[in-house]
């Protein structure tokens, strides 16, 4: 039986959300979380000399453009040896993850995870987070509130499955997709929901609309204004957040290109 498109799409969305929830497993609270600020835009070296106090989840920070520095101390458990470990950080603001004076990645509401070990060694882990009290486009109507700070294991198989499914789900729902293809995708994605058979997704990726296909290159890019909805001094930090993340992607995916 073929479901009504609206019902089917709601079901596919719920499946996508369930698969997304499986990307990270075995969350572990950090050992300690301390904060210093508000301060101006200062270097990592200067931040080491600040006076820190205990921070709590649910705490809000401001005002706009203020900076806070966090010290995160955590322990990688023995059973995570050799695993990829991520820090999940949610503050609904821009932030920069540092380790030993080096930028690891940018963090924001759309990119709330950062790799802290590709092949973890058990033991202590020391990280710093530079929190900027602004959103991607400067002022925002939501508070800067720290709601998550924990270590998790990254599941490579779950990551692949989620993105394979989510790309096809978005293609099915896109208004420019041919109705016949959309209907076929919808039926087959529902079949995957019923069976969990990954060969269903693999077969969909073999579809093409002609005897030969174009070769398409997707190139990641960033558009950073010198100063648009933020002060000029914030542009420097935006470049650190943006380019450190792009370089990380290039390390992880050798075929990735960035403009």
Secondary structure in CASP SS format (residue, H / E / C, confidence):
PFRMAT SS
TARGET T0000
AUTHOR 0000-0000-0000
METHOD secondary structure of the structure
MODEL  1
X C 1.00
X C 1.00
X C 1.00
X C 1.00
X H 1.00
X H 1.00
X H 1.00
X H 1.00
X H 1.00
X H 1.00
X H 1.00
X H 1.00
X H 1.00
X H 1.00
X H 1.00
X H 1.00
X H 1.00
X H 1.00
X H 1.00
X H 1.00
X H 1.00
X C 1.00
X C 1.00
X E 1.00
X E 1.00
X E 1.00
X E 1.00
X E 1.00
X E 1.00
X C 1.00
X C 1.00
X E 1.00
X E 1.00
X E 1.00
X E 1.00
X E 1.00
X E 1.00
X E 1.00
X E 1.00
X C 1.00
X C 1.00
X C 1.00
X C 1.00
X H 1.00
X H 1.00
X H 1.00
X H 1.00
X C 1.00
X C 1.00
X C 1.00
X C 1.00
X C 1.00
X E 1.00
X E 1.00
X C 1.00
X C 1.00
X C 1.00
X C 1.00
X C 1.00
X E 1.00
X E 1.00
X C 1.00
X C 1.00
X C 1.00
X C 1.00
X C 1.00
X E 1.00
X E 1.00
X E 1.00
X E 1.00
X E 1.00
X E 1.00
X E 1.00
X E 1.00
X E 1.00
X E 1.00
X C 1.00
X H 1.00
X H 1.00
X H 1.00
X C 1.00
X C 1.00
X C 1.00
X C 1.00
X E 1.00
X E 1.00
X E 1.00
X E 1.00
X E 1.00
X E 1.00
X C 1.00
X C 1.00
X C 1.00
X E 1.00
X E 1.00
X E 1.00
X E 1.00
X E 1.00
X E 1.00
X C 1.00
X C 1.00
X E 1.00
X E 1.00
X E 1.00
X E 1.00
X E 1.00
X E 1.00
X E 1.00
X C 1.00
X C 1.00
X E 1.00
X C 1.00
X E 1.00
X E 1.00
X E 1.00
X E 1.00
X E 1.00
X C 1.00
X C 1.00
X C 1.00
X C 1.00
X C 1.00
X E 1.00
X E 1.00
X E 1.00
X E 1.00
X E 1.00
X E 1.00
X E 1.00
X E 1.00
X E 1.00
X E 1.00
X C 1.00
X C 1.00
X E 1.00
X C 1.00
X C 1.00
X E 1.00
X C 1.00
X C 1.00
X C 1.00
X C 1.00
X C 1.00
X E 1.00
X E 1.00
X C 1.00
X C 1.00
X E 1.00
X E 1.00
X E 1.00
X E 1.00
X E 1.00
X E 1.00
X E 1.00
X C 1.00
X H 1.00
X H 1.00
X H 1.00
X H 1.00
X H 1.00
X H 1.00
X H 1.00
X H 1.00
X H 1.00
X H 1.00
X H 1.00
X H 1.00
X H 1.00
X H 1.00
X H 1.00
X H 1.00
X H 1.00
X H 1.00
X C 1.00
X C 1.00
X C 1.00
X C 1.00
X C 1.00
X H 1.00
X H 1.00
X H 1.00
X H 1.00
X H 1.00
X H 1.00
X H 1.00
X H 1.00
X H 1.00
X H 1.00
X H 1.00
X H 1.00
X H 1.00
X H 1.00
X H 1.00
X H 1.00
X H 1.00
X C 1.00
X C 1.00
X H 1.00
X H 1.00
X H 1.00
X H 1.00
X H 1.00
X H 1.00
X H 1.00
X C 1.00
X C 1.00
X C 1.00
X C 1.00
X C 1.00
X C 1.00
X C 1.00
X C 1.00
X C 1.00
X C 1.00
X C 1.00
X C 1.00
X C 1.00
X C 1.00
X C 1.00
X E 1.00
X C 1.00
X C 1.00
X C 1.00
X C 1.00
X C 1.00
X C 1.00
X C 1.00
X C 1.00
X C 1.00
X C 1.00
X C 1.00
X H 1.00
X H 1.00
X H 1.00
X H 1.00
X H 1.00
X H 1.00
X H 1.00
X H 1.00
X H 1.00
X H 1.00
X H 1.00
X H 1.00
X H 1.00
X H 1.00
X H 1.00
X H 1.00
X H 1.00
X H 1.00
X H 1.00
X H 1.00
X H 1.00
X C 1.00
X C 1.00
X C 1.00
X C 1.00
X C 1.00
X E 1.00
X C 1.00
END
